[in-house]
Amino acid sequence: MLRIVFDLAWWLSDRVWRSVRTISGDDAYDRYLSRAEVHPMSRREFYDQRLHQKWDRLSACGRCFSGHGPGESGR
């Protein structure tokens, strides 16, 4: 009986840990490697790409709130 409780607790903690990693994005590189083709990026290259994508989205969003697009005078 004690073994069953231990196994259940272990399984539950593993599922919670995996869920937390997925929600936070911590397992993004692991998921990328599972789908990677011939030449996967290094962990550092992957992180840099994700960081640039994040900031590009935020920069684009900042232009949306300015009321005019790039190169327009805003009159």
C-alpha positions in Angstrom: 0.0 0.0 0.0 2.8 2.4 0.9 4.5 1.7 -2.5 1.2 2.6 -4.3 1.0 5.9 -2.5 4.7 6.6 -3.2 4.3 5.8 -6.9 1.2 8.0 -7.1 2.9 10.9 -5.4 5.9 10.5 -7.7 3.8 10.4 -10.8 1.7 13.4 -9.7 4.8 15.5 -8.9 6.3 14.6 -12.3 3.1 15.7 -14.1 3.0 19.0 -12.1 6.7 19.7 -12.9 6.2 19.0 -16.6 3.1 21.3 -16.7 5.0 24.1 -15.0 7.9 23.8 -17.5 5.5 23.8 -20.4 3.5 26.8 -19.1 6.6 28.8 -18.4 8.3 27.9 -21.7 11.2 26.3 -20.0 10.9 23.2 -22.1 10.8 25.0 -25.4 14.3 24.0 -26.4 13.5 20.3 -25.5 10.4 20.4 -27.6 12.3 22.1 -30.5 14.9 19.3 -30.4 12.2 16.6 -30.6 11.0 18.3 -33.9 14.3 19.4 -35.2 15.4 18.4 -38.6 19.0 17.8 -39.8 21.0 20.6 -38.1 19.3 21.8 -34.9 20.4 25.1 -33.4 22.4 25.2 -30.2 20.6 26.1 -27.0 22.2 29.6 -27.2 21.1 30.2 -30.8 17.6 29.0 -30.0 17.4 31.3 -27.0 18.7 34.3 -29.0 16.1 33.6 -31.8 13.3 33.4 -29.2 14.4 36.6 -27.6 14.6 38.5 -30.9 11.1 37.2 -31.8 9.7 38.3 -28.5 11.1 41.8 -28.8 10.2 42.1 -32.5 6.6 41.5 -31.5 6.7 44.0 -28.7 8.3 46.6 -31.0 5.6 46.0 -33.6 3.0 46.4 -31.0 4.5 49.7 -29.9 4.1 51.0 -33.4 0.4 50.0 -33.3 -0.3 52.4 -30.4 1.4 55.4 -31.9 -1.5 56.1 -34.2 0.5 56.0 -37.4 2.8 53.7 -39.1 6.5 54.1 -39.7 7.4 56.9 -42.0 4.1 58.7 -41.6 4.0 62.2 -40.1 1.2 61.5 -37.7 -0.9 64.6 -38.7 
